[in-house]
Amino acid sequence: MGCMQSAGTNIYENIRVVELNTSIDSSPTVIDESSNVVLRYRTPYFRAAARVHMPPLVRKEIWTVGWIQACNKMDFFNYYGEEGISSWELPELRDGRIHSISDSDGVNYPWYGCTTEIYTIVGPTKKSTSLTVSMNDNFCPSVTWSIPTGTHSVPPLLSSIHRDQHFTTWLVAMNESTAEIVLLRTIRWRMRLAIEVDPEKPLGQRARIMDHLTQEQPEILATNEPIPPNALVKPNANDAQTFMLQLEGGNEEKALKRLELPPRGMEQTAGQWITFRIGVTCGLIIALITFIAFKASNESHLEHLRPLLQLYRGSFLLIEFLSLMGLTMYCWKRSEINHILIFELDPRHHLSYHHVLEMAGYLAVCCCISVLAWLHPSPMPIPQQLHPLIFHSLLLLLLLNPTSTCHSWSRRWFLSVMWKVLTAPLWPVGFADCWLADQLNSLSPLILSLWDLLCFTFQINWADLQDGSSLVRESVHLERQSKVVICLIQCFPPWLRFAQCLRHFWDSGNKVHLLNAGKYSTVFLMVTFAGLYNNAREKSDPAVEESVYVYLYLWAMSTCISVIVTVSWDLRMDWGLLQGNGLLKEELIFSQEVYYYAAMLADVLLRISWAINILLAQMKDSDAVVTASAILAPLEVLRRSIWNFFRLENEHLKNCRRCRAIRDFDLPASPINLPQQILIDKLKDPNEPIIIQQETSTSHRKPTCSPLRYLRSKVKETNLPVGSPAMEST
């Protein structure tokens, strides 16, 4: 990196530190036991801020003032009673072969970050510059309650967590033209943590911070320490750390049993049966849709099909969503995006893409049968108007089924997440909560369809059930009288995300969540002006004719703002694009960049169709409006599926940079010889732990230190019952 100079030499003596403040927050470590899979905690922040005076630059050169940080010691142990110990370690640092390692963000070497952490000055400048650089650091890991095994029910085993890490942080000024570094200040600090866990207690009462431990405040050294070469270059601590697992107190026989792989033949057979069932349902769906199309084409009064479209469109959107979700999960699996870890699912009790596609097929068959029963009244004494109600009641019954059938594990997980979404902002927000609330934003026509069904049910004259066509027309007329309810329904999903963003800001203090809340508030304006416009347009009073155009212009303006803001947020924040490499980013899952550009174009166009559909949903019923809305609503579900893939791709890449991309390891050996091979090679000493080391690959798509490449080549998700009890960022 070039030579280093200490502040005060005759070359750079005019670079001065005017003010320097460092501290570790006095607030205690926050423990979150909301998940039955992992224990989360958030340590206090280390904060540093400096005001620096830079003299005028007389030459054409570039100077950067900022923070460089290195890790000097890393003790991070998770104890599971007598079952074993897991830890994240840096072997070279532990063995004394190096004295420190870079704690950069993994992209902007050697700097700790690239936002408030650095300040760049381009010369020549006519006057001096006063600048401020600041940084903060804390730890927010997730530690599994138990060491994963092959059994169906794993009780919590975590008994304690101990962490002690030492860091050195330098405030430096770097001449980018000559690579000279001026040391301005040196800070030493450490973060200690001790959590005691009682796994026998109920969730929410297990963990507590040990009282005897207090954080030491950072120390500003009187004499600057030189920066070791390892602190300036790759790899950083997250890339170089090794996961270590000591099972059964070093007992070789018990460890062998713990490392046994499940029989793969059994899994393959189960997959073949699911594929067979999916094929059968696809055949039935094709036959039923053909029959429905034939019956609809022979309908003499097409207006009788309009209520059918309104009552069943929500079911169609749900089936479309599940089908696309299954395909998206398949793409995640093929691309090795670990959605199981991102959603914090149980690695051994979760739905695969086969199950989701199978579920969508079964619902599609039931929906087609219900539609046929509507179009072709049965000789059975079942009123025609009951068929939509029976079908939707069946969906509710399957979801709330209390028995241990129909994927009970997944249903319970879904209901628990849905409860947290609906009661926002009462609970801390996780990724799955935000993701599900985003899905509801695209499925608002489904909620409107349920409102239609509710109105339809209450308008039926149950005492005199006949053919039902006149009753249907009456119900449709009455359901659209309450435009206030329609506006509230359309605002409800954005409100959930709005509330989640406020809770996120309350918990983290990160102002970006306020910006995200502002993004969702634009939907409130768009829905409000759409409702006012339609309400004024349907009145025949000439006195309000001028207000119609006013509301139309306001709706158009709010729609443009909302579309621009949401598209920008989708591409920049949710997908991580627009960060260099053209309009993309440094690390990509797909090798073909055209996929990303096509997705960006589709997101823009489909966002516009989503905004138009909000307006159509409030218009007075007509065949054209119902048909247009029936076309645009599925397009929004399609857009959401595209969004889902790239959203999790971005989350997976961020987890890779934090070394959180994996929880189960697929070790490159045969299922039979694997445990013995590991124990023979690694356990020469029976007291030594089992080491599963991540090897760093030297091939990168771009000059960046993201561990994505070696994570994808060396490690992938599997059902091997060896998991990291603490797959978290350090």
VEXZA-768519 format. One line per 5 residues: number of its first residue (from 1); their letters; for each residue z, y, x of C-alpha. Coordinates in steps of 0.05 Angstrom, whole numbers. Layout:
<sites>
NUM> a> Z/Y/X | ...
</sites>
This chain:
<sites>
1> mgcmq> 0/0/0 | 0/46/60 | 58/77/97 | 121/103/64 | 155/169/76
6> sagtn> 225/189/57 | 235/254/20 | 253/308/68 | 201/295/123 | 159/354/147
11> iyeni> 97/327/111 | 123/323/40 | 188/362/45 | 169/405/-15 | 170/348/-65
16> rvvel> 239/355/-95 | 279/318/-148 | 309/372/-191 | 348/327/-237 | 362/252/-242
21> ntsid> 400/217/-297 | 413/142/-302 | 457/102/-349 | 466/37/-386 | 479/47/-460
26> ssptv> 550/38/-482 | 528/1/-545 | 543/-73/-542 | 492/-129/-542 | 466/-141/-613
31> idess> 463/-213/-637 | 414/-235/-691 | 425/-303/-725 | 375/-293/-782 | 332/-351/-757
36> nvvlr> 353/-424/-762 | 308/-440/-703 | 328/-389/-650 | 385/-342/-632 | 361/-273/-615
41> yrtpy> 399/-219/-578 | 383/-149/-553 | 420/-122/-493 | 436/-48/-482 | 383/-5/-449
46> fraaa> 381/16/-377 | 353/86/-378 | 329/132/-322 | 299/201/-327 | 280/248/-271
51> rvhmp> 252/319/-266 | 210/328/-204 | 181/391/-172 | 112/381/-141 | 84/435/-95
56> plvrk> 12/460/-104 | -41/412/-81 | -88/447/-33 | -138/389/-27 | -177/346/-75
61> eiwtv> -128/289/-82 | -90/252/-135 | -15/244/-137 | 25/199/-183 | 100/205/-192
66> gwiqa> 135/147/-226 | 181/88/-226 | 175/22/-187 | 224/-34/-202 | 240/-100/-169
71> cnkmd> 285/-158/-188 | 334/-179/-133 | 373/-233/-168 | 362/-275/-231 | 414/-320/-262
76> ffnyy> 396/-340/-332 | 429/-403/-360 | 433/-431/-431 | 485/-486/-440 | 478/-540/-493
81> geegi> 546/-574/-488 | 539/-643/-456 | 465/-647/-474 | 439/-604/-416 | 425/-536/-387
86> sswel> 362/-495/-389 | 347/-436/-344 | 293/-389/-321 | 293/-381/-245 | 252/-352/-188
91> pelrd> 254/-408/-136 | 233/-365/-76 | 284/-312/-94 | 338/-363/-107 | 326/-398/-40
96> grihs> 324/-333/-1 | 251/-338/20 | 240/-269/-10 | 291/-214/-25 | 258/-184/-86
101> isdsd> 199/-190/-133 | 160/-139/-173 | 184/-124/-243 | 121/-87/-263 | 92/-93/-332
106> gvnyp> 40/-140/-303 | -19/-93/-310 | -5/-26/-277 | 18/-49/-208 | 60/-25/-174
111> wygct> 86/19/-231 | 137/-4/-281 | 94/23/-338 | 38/72/-353 | 65/117/-409
116> teiyt> 128/158/-397 | 140/120/-332 | 87/157/-291 | 57/227/-285 | -9/240/-251
121> ivgpt> -31/305/-219 | -103/318/-197 | -113/368/-142 | -128/420/-122 | -76/459/-161
126> kksts> -60/533/-155 | 13/528/-172 | 70/480/-169 | 82/428/-223 | 148/410/-257
131> ltvsm> 144/341/-288 | 189/291/-322 | 184/215/-317 | 229/167/-354 | 237/92/-364
136> ndnfc> 281/43/-400 | 291/-32/-395 | 329/-83/-435 | 323/-157/-455 | 306/-184/-525
141> psvtw> 298/-259/-516 | 300/-317/-566 | 340/-379/-549 | 332/-443/-590 | 394/-470/-622
146> siptg> 381/-540/-596 | 340/-577/-544 | 281/-605/-584 | 280/-681/-593 | 236/-729/-631
151> thsvp> 284/-735/-689 | 272/-702/-756 | 338/-666/-759 | 364/-633/-696 | 434/-602/-702
156> pllss> 449/-538/-665 | 476/-552/-595 | 476/-485/-560 | 545/-471/-533 | 539/-410/-488
161> ihrdq> 491/-362/-454 | 503/-331/-386 | 458/-279/-353 | 465/-237/-290 | 405/-199/-262
166> hfttw> 403/-148/-206 | 349/-95/-200 | 328/-39/-153 | 290/19/-182 | 254/71/-140
171> lvamn> 230/140/-160 | 169/152/-117 | 109/198/-108 | 45/164/-87 | -17/196/-57
176> estae> -72/156/-91 | -123/180/-41 | -86/156/21 | -39/103/-10 | 21/138/21
181> ivllr> 86/131/-16 | 143/182/-14 | 211/153/-32 | 249/203/-74 | 309/163/-101
186> tirwr> 335/92/-102 | 376/63/-159 | 412/-3/-163 | 434/-33/-228 | 451/-100/-259
191> mrlai> 453/-129/-329 | 506/-182/-345 | 514/-221/-409 | 560/-276/-434 | 554/-303/-504
196> evdpe> 599/-358/-531 | 569/-401/-587 | 604/-448/-635 | 547/-492/-662 | 593/-522/-715
201> kplgq> 599/-457/-753 | 550/-435/-806 | 490/-392/-788 | 510/-320/-780 | 580/-336/-752
206> rarim> 564/-378/-690 | 555/-329/-633 | 601/-276/-604 | 600/-232/-542 | 655/-250/-492
211> dhltq> 704/-192/-488 | 718/-194/-413 | 648/-172/-393 | 631/-98/-387 | 567/-68/-360
216> eqpei> 570/-30/-294 | 536/37/-293 | 475/45/-246 | 486/69/-175 | 443/123/-143
221> latne> 442/108/-69 | 456/164/-20 | 404/137/28 | 337/110/3 | 321/37/14
226> pippn> 250/18/33 | 208/-17/-19 | 195/-90/0 | 121/-110/0 | 133/-161/-55
231> alvkp> 155/-105/-102 | 87/-72/-98 | 39/-129/-111 | 28/-189/-156 | 60/-231/-183
236> nanda> 114/-199/-224 | 179/-233/-244 | 151/-258/-311 | 92/-291/-277 | 131/-324/-221
241> qtfml> 191/-350/-260 | 200/-425/-270 | 231/-460/-330 | 283/-511/-309 | 315/-562/-354
246> qlegg> 373/-607/-334 | 381/-661/-387 | 442/-703/-403 | 482/-677/-343 | 432/-708/-295
251> neeka> 437/-778/-325 | 370/-809/-309 | 370/-863/-363 | 386/-814/-419 | 337/-763/-392
256> lkrle> 281/-816/-394 | 295/-828/-468 | 294/-754/-482 | 227/-746/-448 | 192/-802/-487
261> lpprg> 127/-782/-520 | 114/-798/-593 | 60/-851/-606 | -6/-815/-611 | -41/-869/-650
266> meqta> 4/-856/-710 | -14/-781/-710 | -88/-797/-706 | -85/-844/-765 | -48/-792/-807
271> gqwit> -102/-741/-789 | -157/-788/-811 | -125/-798/-879 | -118/-724/-889 | -190/-714/-871
276> frigv> -210/-767/-920 | -171/-734/-976 | -201/-666/-959 | -271/-697/-964 | -255/-728/-1032
281> tcgli> -229/-661/-1060 | -291/-625/-1033 | -335/-673/-1071 | -295/-663/-1135 | -298/-588/-1127
286> ialit> -373/-587/-1119 | -382/-630/-1182 | -333/-588/-1223 | -364/-522/-1201 | -433/-548/-1219
291> fiafk> -407/-567/-1288 | -374/-498/-1297 | -438/-462/-1277 | -477/-504/-1328 | -427/-488/-1384
296> asnes> -426/-414/-1366 | -502/-408/-1365 | -505/-436/-1436 | -453/-386/-1462 | -487/-343/-1515
301> hlehl> -435/-287/-1512 | -424/-269/-1439 | -370/-219/-1458 | -326/-279/-1473 | -328/-297/-1399
306> rpllq> -297/-230/-1378 | -225/-248/-1397 | -236/-315/-1363 | -255/-278/-1299 | -194/-232/-1304
311> lyrgs> -144/-288/-1317 | -168/-335/-1262 | -190/-286/-1208 | -120/-286/-1178 | -122/-362/-1172
316> fllie> -190/-358/-1140 | -164/-307/-1089 | -105/-353/-1073 | -151/-412/-1063 | -197/-371/-1020
321> flslm> -139/-345/-979 | -112/-416/-967 | -181/-442/-948 | -193/-385/-899 | -122/-393/-873
326> gltmy> -136/-466/-857 | -199/-447/-820 | -162/-392/-783 | -108/-442/-762 | -162/-488/-737
331> cwkrs> -190/-430/-695 | -121/-415/-669 | -113/-487/-647 | -181/-490/-614 | -168/-425/-578
336> einhi> -98/-448/-558 | -63/-391/-593 | 8/-414/-603 | 19/-391/-675 | 77/-441/-681
341> lifel> 118/-401/-631 | 95/-334/-658 | 118/-351/-728 | 179/-387/-701 | 162/-451/-738
346> dprhh> 194/-518/-725 | 147/-552/-676 | 155/-618/-712 | 159/-596/-785 | 103/-548/-800
351> lsyhh> 37/-550/-836 | -26/-562/-796 | -94/-534/-816 | -109/-602/-848 | -50/-594/-895
356> vlema> -69/-523/-914 | -141/-543/-928 | -117/-602/-968 | -71/-557/-1009 | -128/-509/-1023
361> gylav> -172/-567/-1045 | -120/-594/-1094 | -109/-524/-1124 | -184/-514/-1130 | -192/-580/-1168
366> cccis> -135/-562/-1216 | -164/-492/-1226 | -233/-519/-1242 | -204/-568/-1292 | -166/-511/-1325
371> vlawl> -229/-468/-1329 | -268/-526/-1359 | -213/-536/-1411 | -221/-463/-1430 | -297/-467/-1434
376> hpspm> -298/-534/-1469 | -239/-539/-1518 | -209/-608/-1515 | -201/-652/-1576 | -128/-657/-1556
381> pipqq> -81/-611/-1596 | -72/-561/-1538 | -87/-489/-1556 | -143/-459/-1515 | -100/-399/-1496
386> lhpli> -49/-444/-1462 | -94/-469/-1406 | -86/-408/-1360 | -11/-408/-1372 | -5/-482/-1358
391> fhsll> -44/-477/-1293 | -4/-418/-1266 | 62/-450/-1288 | 41/-511/-1247 | 34/-468/-1185
396> lllll> 103/-438/-1195 | 133/-507/-1207 | 102/-535/-1143 | 130/-476/-1103 | 201/-479/-1131
401> nptst> 204/-555/-1133 | 275/-571/-1109 | 259/-643/-1088 | 242/-663/-1016 | 168/-671/-1033
406> chsws> 105/-630/-1026 | 122/-603/-957 | 193/-582/-973 | 206/-556/-903 | 147/-508/-906
411> rrwfl> 163/-486/-977 | 235/-469/-958 | 210/-430/-898 | 160/-392/-941 | 212/-376/-994
416> svmwk> 262/-351/-943 | 210/-305/-911 | 186/-282/-979 | 257/-265/-998 | 265/-222/-936
421> vltap> 199/-188/-951 | 216/-172/-1024 | 285/-146/-1006 | 261/-100/-949 | 292/-60/-917
426> lwpvg> 358/-97/-923 | 344/-146/-866 | 321/-142/-794 | 245/-151/-791 | 211/-207/-754
431> fadcw> 138/-220/-740 | 131/-270/-798 | 161/-219/-846 | 111/-165/-826 | 53/-215/-828
436> ladql> 69/-240/-898 | 77/-169/-925 | 9/-152/-896 | -21/-212/-932 | 8/-185/-998
441> nslsp> -29/-120/-986 | -95/-157/-988 | -73/-200/-1047 | -53/-143/-1094 | -110/-164/-1142
446> lilsl> -72/-230/-1149 | -11/-192/-1173 | -55/-153/-1221 | -82/-218/-1247 | -12/-243/-1260
451> wdllc> 1/-178/-1298 | -62/-192/-1339 | -37/-262/-1354 | 31/-236/-1375 | 0/-185/-1423
456> ftfqi> -48/-238/-1449 | 10/-285/-1463 | 50/-233/-1502 | -10/-210/-1543 | -27/-279/-1570
461> nwadl> -10/-292/-1642 | 23/-359/-1630 | 31/-370/-1705 | -44/-371/-1716 | -80/-400/-1656
466> qdgss> -155/-409/-1668 | -216/-401/-1624 | -184/-344/-1586 | -244/-299/-1571 | -220/-241/-1613
471> lvres> -150/-250/-1587 | -176/-246/-1516 | -213/-181/-1528 | -151/-151/-1559 | -106/-171/-1502
476> vhler> -154/-143/-1451 | -155/-77/-1488 | -79/-73/-1490 | -67/-94/-1418 | -104/-34/-1391
481> qskvv> -64/17/-1431 | -7/21/-1381 | -40/52/-1321 | 28/70/-1292 | 44/-4/-1284
486> icliq> -23/-15/-1250 | -9/41/-1200 | 61/13/-1187 | 32/-57/-1175 | -19/-29/-1126
491> cfppw> 35/11/-1090 | 85/-47/-1086 | 55/-86/-1026 | 47/-22/-984 | 118/-3/-1002
496> lrfaq> 143/-69/-973 | 110/-54/-906 | 132/19/-910 | 205/-4/-919 | 198/-55/-863
501> clrhf> 172/-1/-815 | 232/43/-832 | 279/-15/-818 | 242/-30/-753 | 252/43/-732
506> wdsgn> 325/40/-752 | 337/-22/-709 | 295/-4/-648 | 289/72/-648 | 216/65/-630
511> kvhll> 178/122/-663 | 114/81/-667 | 143/48/-728 | 148/116/-762 | 73/125/-749
516> nagky> 61/56/-779 | 101/76/-840 | 58/139/-846 | -3/95/-846 | 22/57/-907
521> stvfl> 42/122/-942 | -32/142/-943 | -43/84/-991 | 7/115/-1039 | -34/179/-1041
526> mvtfa> -99/141/-1050 | -72/100/-1109 | -41/161/-1141 | -104/203/-1139 | -146/144/-1163
531> glynn> -100/136/-1223 | -102/211/-1239 | -177/212/-1233 | -187/153/-1280 | -137/180/-1329
536> areks> -172/248/-1332 | -242/216/-1334 | -226/174/-1395 | -204/235/-1435 | -258/269/-1476
541> dpave> -224/337/-1475 | -272/388/-1442 | -211/427/-1418 | -195/373/-1367 | -266/364/-1343
546> esvyv> -254/408/-1282 | -192/369/-1263 | -234/305/-1261 | -273/332/-1202 | -210/357/-1169
551> ylylw> -178/289/-1172 | -242/256/-1150 | -245/300/-1088 | -172/288/-1073 | -182/213/-1080
556> amstc> -243/215/-1034 | -205/256/-983 | -143/211/-984 | -188/150/-981 | -224/175/-919
561> isviv> -158/191/-885 | -129/122/-904 | -191/84/-881 | -194/121/-815 | -120/112/-801
566> tvswd> -118/39/-821 | -181/20/-783 | -156/56/-721 | -89/21/-726 | -123/-47/-737
571> lrmdw> -166/-40/-675 | -118/-5/-628 | -48/-29/-647 | -57/-95/-684 | -116/-123/-645
576> gllqg> -101/-88/-579 | -173/-64/-571 | -202/3/-548 | -165/-4/-482 | -222/-7/-432
581> ngllk> -273/-61/-417 | -322/-26/-463 | -286/-18/-528 | -246/-82/-519 | -188/-100/-472
586> eelif> -176/-132/-405 | -158/-202/-430 | -199/-236/-484 | -193/-305/-515 | -267/-309/-533
591> sqevy> -316/-306/-476 | -370/-276/-521 | -355/-202/-531 | -402/-199/-591 | -349/-233/-633
596> yyaam> -302/-174/-623 | -355/-122/-638 | -376/-160/-701 | -303/-163/-723 | -294/-89/-711
601> ladvl> -356/-72/-753 | -333/-120/-808 | -264/-89/-809 | -293/-19/-820 | -341/-40/-875
606> lrisw> -291/-84/-911 | -237/-31/-908 | -284/15/-946 | -296/-38/-999 | -220/-47/-1004
611> ainil> -212/27/-1019 | -267/25/-1072 | -234/-35/-1105 | -169/5/-1113 | -208/55/-1155
616> laqmk> -244/2/-1195 | -179/-34/-1212 | -156/26/-1252 | -220/40/-1290 | -231/24/-1363
621> dsdav> -254/-47/-1373 | -328/-60/-1373 | -372/-117/-1351 | -396/-78/-1291 | -326/-58/-1268
626> vtasa> -299/-129/-1276 | -358/-159/-1239 | -354/-108/-1182 | -280/-118/-1174 | -289/-193/-1175
631> ilapl> -337/-186/-1116 | -298/-136/-1075 | -230/-170/-1080 | -253/-234/-1044 | -283/-190/-990
636> evlrr> -215/-160/-976 | -186/-231/-968 | -242/-246/-919 | -225/-183/-880 | -152/-203/-878
641> siwnf> -171/-271/-850 | -211/-238/-794 | -152/-192/-782 | -104/-251/-779 | -142/-285/-722
646> frlen> -146/-224/-677 | -75/-202/-695 | -46/-267/-669 | -93/-266/-610 | -63/-200/-590
651> ehlkn> 8/-225/-602 | -7/-287/-561 | -33/-246/-503 | 29/-203/-505 | 72/-265/-504
656> crrcr> 33/-290/-444 | 49/-226/-406 | 122/-235/-425 | 120/-309/-408 | 136/-327/-480
661> airdf> 70/-361/-499 | 95/-432/-500 | 154/-472/-526 | 130/-544/-516 | 97/-569/-453
666> dlpas> 39/-617/-447 | 50/-648/-379 | -12/-676/-345 | 7/-750/-341 | 3/-812/-383
671> pinlp> 52/-820/-440 | 83/-882/-409 | 89/-861/-337 | 105/-788/-347 | 182/-790/-350
676> qqili> 188/-838/-291 | 138/-798/-251 | 177/-733/-261 | 244/-765/-246 | 218/-800/-183
681> dklkd> 184/-738/-156 | 235/-686/-177 | 301/-723/-181 | 308/-750/-110 | 379/-726/-118
686> pnepi> 408/-748/-185 | 445/-682/-189 | 381/-642/-185 | 352/-615/-251 | 285/-633/-279
691> iiqqe> 236/-578/-261 | 174/-562/-301 | 138/-509/-262 | 82/-463/-285 | 28/-458/-231
696> tstsh> -5/-392/-222 | -81/-393/-224 | -120/-347/-179 | -179/-339/-227 | -177/-279/-273
701> rkptc> -229/-248/-317 | -208/-178/-296 | -164/-154/-240 | -100/-161/-279 | -39/-204/-272
706> splry> -37/-231/-342 | -15/-304/-340 | -62/-322/-397 | -109/-361/-353 | -59/-408/-323
711> lrskv> -22/-415/-388 | -85/-438/-422 | -107/-484/-366 | -40/-514/-349 | 1/-513/-413
716> ketnl> -16/-523/-485 | 21/-538/-549 | 38/-611/-561 | 88/-654/-598 | 121/-675/-533
721> pvgsp> 196/-670/-548 | 211/-629/-486 | 217/-557/-504 | 244/-495/-473 | 310/-479/-506
726> amest> 300/-408/-484 | 227/-390/-482 | 238/-316/-478 | 219/-255/-439 | 262/-234/-382
</sites>
